[in-house]
Amino acid sequence: MTKLVWAIVAGALMFSSGGVAAQTRANMAKITCGELSDLYVEEFVVIGAWMSGYYNAKRNNTIVDVKQLAANTAKVMDFCKKNPKVTVMKAIEKLSAAKE
């Protein structure tokens, strides 16, 4: 799961297209996959960093496998493109459950 969260951060440059005005607050549980494509890179990175911290803390994990980053990025991006109404947190949980 941690790898998937970091993959979101790594995929920021490839996945975001900009267009939404910068916000100062966000309910992380409500951000959808479809909304990710409307974020500025900076916003995308903040969301990815928050998600990474959240899921790493849940698993007490401090290790990131850099080789898996690209593959996990593709999985998250593919899932989100096909499921724009799903929240990002649900997407990560669903992808993580499929790996276990």
C-alpha positions as CSV (number, residue, x, y, z in Angstrom):
1,M,0.0,0.0,0.0
2,T,2.8,2.4,0.8
3,K,4.2,1.9,-2.6
4,L,0.9,2.9,-4.2
5,V,0.7,6.1,-2.2
6,W,4.3,7.1,-3.2
7,A,3.4,6.2,-6.7
8,I,0.7,8.9,-6.7
9,V,3.4,11.4,-5.8
10,A,5.7,10.1,-8.5
11,G,3.0,10.3,-11.0
12,A,2.1,13.9,-10.4
13,L,4.0,15.3,-13.3
14,M,2.5,12.8,-15.7
15,F,-1.1,12.8,-14.4
16,S,-2.0,16.4,-13.6
17,S,-3.2,18.8,-16.2
18,G,-3.9,21.9,-14.0
19,G,-7.0,24.1,-14.2
20,V,-8.4,24.2,-10.7
21,A,-7.8,27.2,-8.6
22,A,-5.5,26.5,-5.6
23,Q,-7.4,25.6,-2.4
24,T,-6.3,26.1,1.1
25,R,-8.2,23.2,2.6
26,A,-9.2,19.7,1.4
27,N,-11.1,16.8,2.9
28,M,-8.8,14.0,1.9
29,A,-11.5,11.4,2.3
30,K,-13.6,13.1,-0.4
31,I,-11.0,13.7,-3.2
32,T,-12.0,11.7,-6.2
33,C,-9.8,10.1,-8.9
34,G,-11.4,12.4,-11.4
35,E,-10.5,15.5,-9.4
36,L,-6.8,14.5,-9.5
37,S,-6.6,15.4,-13.2
38,D,-7.7,19.0,-12.4
39,L,-5.0,19.7,-9.8
40,Y,-1.9,21.7,-10.2
41,V,1.3,19.7,-9.7
42,E,1.9,21.4,-6.3
43,E,-1.6,20.4,-5.1
44,F,-1.1,16.9,-6.4
45,V,2.2,16.5,-4.6
46,V,0.7,17.7,-1.3
47,I,-2.2,15.2,-1.6
48,G,0.3,12.4,-2.4
49,A,2.5,13.3,0.5
50,W,-0.5,13.4,2.9
51,M,-1.7,10.0,1.6
52,S,1.7,8.5,2.0
53,G,2.0,9.7,5.6
54,Y,-1.5,8.4,6.4
55,Y,-1.0,4.9,5.0
56,N,2.6,4.6,6.2
57,A,1.6,5.5,9.7
58,K,-1.2,2.9,9.6
59,R,1.4,0.2,8.7
60,N,4.3,1.6,10.6
61,N,6.3,1.3,7.4
62,T,9.3,3.5,6.6
63,I,10.6,1.7,3.5
64,V,9.9,2.7,-0.2
65,D,10.9,0.3,-3.0
66,V,12.0,2.7,-5.7
67,K,11.8,0.0,-8.4
68,Q,8.1,-0.6,-7.8
69,L,7.3,3.1,-8.0
70,A,6.8,3.3,-11.8
71,A,4.6,0.1,-11.8
72,N,2.5,1.3,-8.9
73,T,2.1,4.7,-10.5
74,A,0.7,3.2,-13.6
75,K,-1.7,1.1,-11.6
76,V,-3.1,4.0,-9.7
77,M,-3.3,6.2,-12.8
78,D,-5.1,3.4,-14.7
79,F,-7.5,2.7,-11.9
80,C,-8.3,6.4,-11.5
81,K,-8.8,7.0,-15.2
82,K,-11.3,4.1,-15.3
83,N,-13.0,5.1,-12.0
84,P,-13.1,8.9,-11.8
85,K,-15.9,8.9,-9.2
86,V,-14.1,6.7,-6.7
87,T,-12.3,8.5,-4.0
88,V,-8.5,8.3,-4.1
89,M,-8.4,6.7,-0.6
90,K,-10.9,4.0,-1.8
91,A,-8.8,3.5,-4.9
92,I,-5.6,3.0,-2.9
93,E,-7.4,0.6,-0.5
94,K,-8.9,-1.4,-3.4
95,L,-5.6,-1.7,-5.2
96,S,-3.8,-2.6,-1.9
97,A,-6.4,-5.3,-1.1
98,A,-6.0,-6.8,-4.6
99,K,-2.2,-7.2,-3.9
100,E,-2.7,-9.1,-0.6
